[in-house]
Amino acid sequence: QSKGVRRSSLSKEKRRLCSVRRAAPFSTIARLSLLSLAISLLLLSSASAFGVGLSLPLSASRAVRGLRSALRMSSGPASALKAQRPTWQQTMLRVKDKDKSLQFYRDAMGMTLIDILKFPDMQFDLYFLTTLPKDQPYTLTPGTDEAHKYLWSMPGTTLELTHNYGTESDADLKYYPGNGEKDGFGHVAFNCEDVYEACEKLEKAGYEFKKKPDEGRMKGLAFVYDPDKYWVEIVMRGPEAGIKEKFNLSQTMLRVKDPKKSLAFYKAMGMTLCSEKHFPEAKFSLYYLQCLPDGVSPPENPASDDARNFVKGLYNPVLELTHNHGTEDDPDFSYKNGNEPEGKGFGHIGFLVNDVFETCKAMESLGATYKKEPMGGSMKGLAFMQDPDGYWLEIIKRGGYDDHATPYWLEKQE
């Protein structure tokens, strides 16, 4: 495992990345064409107001709104961020005993271990797992350059398990699973065909439950504990999903204070709102987002049954944002992000981008704050930003910086 790269092989790349650059200007022709079309549609939509008697079809009205949005996004930090193609690539959890955790996520939940990154000098290792189709066997060896290249360019989302050396033999150490007062992280989830059958098998395998399918008010879903007591939701997938795997990783849930701010932030990060559910009597709402593949769009109404079924049929996971009504009006309220000294467990989510430096510059212009700047710390070329609730987002260069697909470089400290 190569943790660094030769200075000579990166000198040009570092000079290029460290320089201040402007986002490529939007094509003049494209601007004029878009503006012309927008003006035409806007005039049509306003015709009835001037007594012309024309009415614009609903689809055209939506097009007008889309064009207005496109015009706003055609320049500035939003378009610069979009150009970096951010895609959600990881959810990180700290684990005490890697062997027990791998047994749960790989063997019981059917995930594939696609790569391992070892950092003996820093006393920790990283294990990356994901759900892969059965008819596409994974033939790469974790820890190799080929596996690294796949990891840092993959279109899906991984579960990153972080193991700090020696924790497995520390009887007093426990990671914090969340779900206490003001905790932000809630759970990860897996979809399956039959929740009852799946839970029966998990129980026979020795795993404990927070909630079984027939317990509580919400029937037909369950929460099983992983070895570190993180909550793992077991959910029924859509009837026409066509997914052959017994389980597929389907959610990471985070609580948010103000959904308007959080939705705007994650949409800027390339995510699409696929579905939303509102429970006014229980005073909470759920929003489901994903970085959808090109050419795939959710139903137009995110609150519809079609949108719910769309989410249940997705192969890759969604980011579930949970909003408890009223938190947005409390100036003193905030959620814990999982990295507090006495509450470490969930660590962050991560996004692949084309250019870390340009991405961070655009995010900063849109109001995001740094936890670690790209040139901060010992690992250069990767960054940690914070979303509106203070959750950490790792920003990682797609494909890495060298022939080993290393997504950072190390420089000797003076």
C-alpha positions in Angstrom: 0.0 0.0 0.0 1.6 3.2 -1.1 0.5 6.1 1.0 2.3 8.8 -0.8 3.6 9.7 -4.3 6.9 11.0 -5.6 7.3 14.7 -5.4 8.6 14.8 -9.0 5.5 13.0 -10.4 3.2 15.5 -8.8 4.9 18.8 -9.2 3.0 19.9 -12.3 -0.3 18.7 -10.8 0.2 20.5 -7.5 1.2 23.7 -9.2 -1.9 23.4 -11.4 -4.2 22.7 -8.4 -2.8 25.2 -6.0 -3.1 28.1 -8.5 -6.1 30.3 -8.4 -8.3 29.6 -11.5 -11.6 30.9 -12.7 -14.4 28.6 -13.8 -14.7 28.2 -17.5 -17.0 30.8 -18.9 -20.4 29.7 -20.2 -20.6 29.5 -24.0 -21.8 32.8 -25.4 -23.8 31.1 -28.0 -25.4 28.8 -25.4 -26.2 31.8 -23.2 -27.9 33.6 -26.1 -29.9 30.5 -27.2 -31.0 29.9 -23.6 -31.9 33.5 -23.1 -33.9 33.6 -26.4 -35.9 30.5 -25.5 -36.5 31.8 -22.0 -37.7 35.2 -23.3 -40.1 33.5 -25.7 -41.6 31.3 -23.1 -41.8 34.1 -20.6 -43.6 36.3 -23.1 -46.1 33.5 -23.8 -46.7 32.9 -20.1 -47.4 36.6 -19.7 -49.6 37.0 -22.7 -52.9 36.5 -20.9 -52.0 39.2 -18.4 -51.9 41.6 -21.3 -55.3 40.5 -22.7 -53.9 38.4 -25.5 -55.9 35.4 -24.3 -53.2 32.8 -24.6 -52.7 30.2 -21.9 -49.5 28.3 -21.3 -49.7 24.5 -20.8 -48.6 23.2 -17.5 -45.5 21.6 -19.0 -44.5 24.9 -20.6 -44.9 26.7 -17.3 -42.6 24.2 -15.7 -40.2 24.7 -18.5 -40.3 28.5 -17.7 -39.5 27.8 -14.1 -36.7 25.5 -15.2 -35.2 28.0 -17.5 -35.3 30.7 -14.9 -33.4 28.4 -12.6 -31.0 27.5 -15.4 -30.3 31.2 -16.1 -29.5 31.7 -12.4 -27.2 28.6 -12.4 -25.5 29.4 -15.7 -22.7 31.4 -14.0 -21.0 31.7 -10.7 -20.3 29.2 -7.9 -23.4 27.0 -8.6 -22.4 26.2 -12.1 -18.7 25.9 -11.1 -19.8 23.3 -8.5 -22.0 21.4 -11.0 -19.1 21.2 -13.4 -17.1 19.2 -10.9 -19.8 16.4 -11.0 -20.0 15.7 -7.3 -21.3 12.2 -6.5 -22.0 10.7 -3.1 -19.4 8.0 -2.6 -19.2 7.0 1.1 -20.7 7.0 4.6 -18.1 6.5 7.3 -18.6 4.6 10.5 -16.0 3.9 13.2 -15.9 0.3 14.3 -14.3 -1.4 17.3 -13.6 -4.9 15.9 -13.2 -5.0 12.2 -13.6 -8.7 12.0 -17.0 -8.6 13.7 -18.1 -5.7 11.6 -17.0 -7.3 8.3 -18.8 -10.5 9.3 -22.0 -8.5 9.8 -21.9 -6.2 6.7 -20.2 -8.6 4.3 -21.5 -12.0 5.4 -24.9 -11.2 6.9 -25.9 -8.2 4.8 -24.3 -9.4 1.6 -22.0 -6.5 0.9 -18.7 -6.8 -1.1 -15.4 -5.7 0.4 -14.0 -3.8 -2.6 -10.9 -2.1 -1.1 -8.7 -1.7 2.0 -6.5 1.2 2.7 -3.9 0.7 5.5 -2.2 3.4 7.4 0.1 1.7 9.9 2.0 4.9 10.7 -1.2 6.6 11.7 -2.6 3.4 13.4 -5.8 2.9 11.4 -7.2 1.1 8.4 -10.2 1.7 6.2 -12.5 -1.0 4.8 -14.8 -0.1 1.9 -17.9 -2.2 1.2 -20.8 -1.8 -1.2 -23.7 -3.7 -2.7 -22.8 -5.1 -6.1 -25.0 -7.1 -8.6 -24.7 -10.9 -8.3 -24.3 -11.2 -12.1 -21.3 -8.9 -12.0 -18.7 -10.7 -9.7 -16.0 -8.5 -8.2 -12.7 -9.9 -9.3 -10.3 -7.2 -7.9 -8.2 -7.8 -4.8 -8.8 -5.2 -2.0 -5.6 -3.3 -1.3 -4.3 -3.3 -4.9 -3.9 -0.4 -7.3 -6.7 -1.9 -9.5 -9.1 -1.9 -6.4 -8.0 1.7 -5.6 -8.8 2.9 -9.1 -12.2 1.3 -8.9 -13.0 2.7 -5.5 -12.1 6.3 -6.4 -14.1 6.3 -9.7 -17.1 4.1 -8.9 -20.6 5.4 -9.6 -22.2 3.9 -6.4 -21.9 4.5 -2.7 -19.8 2.6 -0.1 -19.9 2.0 3.6 -16.5 3.0 4.9 -15.5 1.2 8.1 -12.7 2.9 10.0 -10.7 0.7 12.4 -8.3 2.4 14.9 -5.7 -0.1 16.0 -6.1 -1.7 19.4 -9.8 -0.8 19.9 -10.9 -4.4 19.6 -8.9 -5.3 22.8 -10.0 -2.2 24.8 -12.8 -3.4 27.1 -13.8 0.1 28.0 -14.0 1.5 24.5 -17.4 1.9 22.9 -18.3 3.9 19.8 -21.4 6.1 20.1 -24.2 4.8 17.8 -26.3 8.0 17.8 -30.0 8.4 18.4 -29.6 10.1 21.8 -30.7 13.6 22.6 -29.7 16.1 19.8 -27.8 13.4 17.9 -27.7 13.9 14.2 -26.8 10.5 12.8 -29.7 8.1 12.8 -29.0 4.9 10.9 -28.0 3.1 7.7 -30.6 0.9 6.0 -30.9 -2.1 3.7 -33.8 -3.0 1.4 -35.0 -6.6 1.0 -37.9 -8.5 -0.5 -39.3 -9.9 2.8 -38.5 -8.1 6.0 -39.9 -10.8 8.3 -37.9 -13.6 6.7 -34.7 -11.5 6.6 -35.1 -10.6 10.3 -35.7 -14.2 11.3 -32.5 -15.2 9.7 -30.6 -12.3 11.3 -32.0 -13.3 14.7 -31.0 -16.9 14.2 -27.5 -15.7 13.3 -27.3 -14.1 16.8 -28.0 -10.4 16.0 -30.0 -8.4 18.4 -32.9 -6.0 17.5 -33.8 -2.5 18.5 -37.2 -3.1 16.9 -38.7 -6.2 15.3 -41.1 -6.0 12.3 -44.2 -6.4 14.4 -43.2 -4.1 17.2 -44.1 -0.5 17.7 -46.6 1.6 15.7 -44.9 1.1 12.3 -45.3 -2.5 11.2 -43.3 -4.3 8.6 -39.9 -2.6 9.2 -37.2 -3.4 11.7 -34.0 -2.1 13.2 -31.2 -4.6 13.9 -28.0 -3.7 15.9 -24.7 -4.1 14.2 -21.7 -5.2 16.4 -21.2 -1.5 17.5 -24.9 -1.0 18.2 -25.4 1.2 15.2 -29.0 1.0 14.1 -29.5 -0.8 10.8 -33.0 -0.4 9.4 -34.5 -3.3 7.4 -37.0 -2.1 4.8 -39.1 -3.8 2.1 -38.0 -2.8 -1.4 -40.5 -1.9 -4.1 -42.5 -4.8 -5.7 -41.1 -4.1 -9.2 -37.5 -3.2 -8.2 -36.1 -6.2 -10.0 -33.1 -6.4 -7.6 -31.8 -9.9 -7.2 -29.6 -9.4 -4.2 -31.1 -10.4 -0.8 -30.1 -7.0 0.6 -29.0 -3.7 -1.0 -27.6 -0.7 1.0 -30.5 1.8 0.7 -30.1 4.7 3.2 -28.0 6.9 5.4 -30.2 9.0 7.7 -29.2 12.4 9.1 -31.3 14.7 11.1 -31.4 18.3 9.9 -32.4 21.5 11.6 -33.7 23.5 8.6 -34.7 21.4 5.5 -34.7 24.4 3.2 -31.1 25.1 3.9 -30.1 21.4 3.8 -32.0 20.6 0.6 -30.4 23.6 -1.2 -27.0 22.5 0.0 -27.3 18.9 -1.1 -28.9 19.8 -4.4 -25.9 22.0 -5.1 -23.8 18.9 -4.4 -25.4 17.1 -7.3 -28.2 15.3 -5.5 -31.9 15.2 -6.6 -34.9 15.2 -4.3 -36.6 11.9 -5.1 -39.3 11.7 -2.5 -40.6 13.4 0.6 -43.0 12.3 3.4 -44.7 14.6 5.9 -46.2 13.5 9.2 -47.9 16.6 10.7 -49.4 14.7 13.6 -46.0 13.3 14.6 -44.4 16.6 13.7 -41.6 15.4 11.4 -40.8 15.1 7.7 -38.5 12.9 5.6 -36.6 13.9 2.5 -34.9 11.3 0.2 -32.1 12.4 -2.1 -29.7 10.6 -4.4 -27.1 11.4 -7.1 -29.1 9.9 -9.9 -27.4 8.5 -13.1 -27.6 10.6 -16.2 -31.0 10.2 -17.9 -32.8 9.0 -14.7 -35.4 11.3 -13.2 -37.8 10.8 -10.3 -41.6 11.4 -10.6 -42.4 15.1 -10.7 -44.3 15.2 -7.4 -41.9 14.1 -4.6 -44.8 13.7 -2.2 -46.6 11.2 -4.5 -46.9 7.4 -4.1 -45.0 7.1 -7.4 -42.1 9.0 -5.8 -42.1 6.6 -2.8 -42.1 3.6 -5.0 -39.4 5.1 -7.1 -37.1 5.4 -4.0 -38.0 1.8 -2.9 -36.9 0.5 -6.3 -33.5 2.3 -6.4 -30.4 0.0 -6.3 -28.0 2.6 -4.7 -28.8 4.3 -1.4 -30.5 7.6 -0.7 -29.6 10.2 1.8 -32.5 10.5 4.1 -32.8 13.9 5.8 -35.1 13.9 8.8 -36.6 17.2 10.0 -38.3 17.5 13.4 -40.7 20.4 13.0 -39.8 23.5 14.8 -36.1 23.1 15.1 -35.5 25.6 12.4 -37.1 28.3 14.6 -34.9 27.7 17.6 -31.7 29.8 17.3 -30.0 27.8 20.0 -30.7 24.4 18.6 -28.0 22.3 16.9 -27.4 18.6 16.2 -24.2 16.7 17.1 -22.3 15.6 14.1 -20.7 12.4 15.4 -17.2 13.7 15.8 -17.5 15.1 19.3 -14.8 13.8 21.7 -17.3 12.0 23.9 -19.7 11.0 21.1 -17.6 9.6 18.2 -19.2 7.0 15.9 -20.5 8.2 12.6 -17.8 10.3 11.0 -18.8 11.8 7.6 -20.2 11.3 4.2 -17.9 11.8 1.2 -18.2 13.0 -2.4 -16.1 12.3 -5.5 -15.4 15.4 -7.6 -13.2 16.2 -10.6 -11.2 19.0 -8.9 -11.1 19.3 -5.1 -9.8 22.8 -5.1 -12.4 24.2 -7.5 -15.1 22.3 -5.7 -14.1 23.8 -2.3 -13.9 27.3 -3.8 -17.4 27.0 -5.2 -18.8 25.5 -1.9 -17.2 28.3 0.1 -18.8 30.9 -2.1 -22.1 29.2 -1.5 -21.7 29.4 2.3 -20.0 26.1 3.2 -17.3 26.2 5.8 -14.0 24.2 6.1 -13.1 21.6 8.6 -9.9 20.9 6.7 -8.7 22.9 3.7 -7.3 21.0 0.7 -3.7 22.0 1.7 -4.2 21.6 5.4 -2.9 18.8 7.5 -0.5 16.1 6.3 -2.8 14.7 3.5 -2.8 17.3 0.8 -5.4 17.5 -2.0 -8.4 16.3 -0.1 -10.7 18.4 2.1 -13.5 18.3 4.6 -16.3 20.8 4.3 -19.3 21.2 6.7 -22.9 21.3 5.7 -25.5 23.6 7.3 -25.8 21.3 10.3 -22.0 20.9 10.7 -21.8 17.4 9.3 -18.5 16.7 7.7 -18.3 16.1 4.0 -15.1 14.7 2.6 -14.2 16.1 -0.8 -12.2 13.5 -2.8 -10.6 13.8 -6.2 -12.2 11.3 -8.6 -9.5 8.9 -9.9 -6.8 10.2 -7.5 -3.7 12.1 -8.3 -1.3 9.4 -9.5 -1.0 5.9 -11.2 -2.0 4.3 -7.9 -5.2 6.4 -7.7 -4.1 8.0 -4.4 -6.6 10.7 -3.6 -4.0 12.9 -1.8 -0.3 13.4 -1.5 1.9 13.6 1.6 4.5 16.3 2.2 7.2 16.2 4.8 6.5 18.4 7.8 9.3 20.9 8.5 
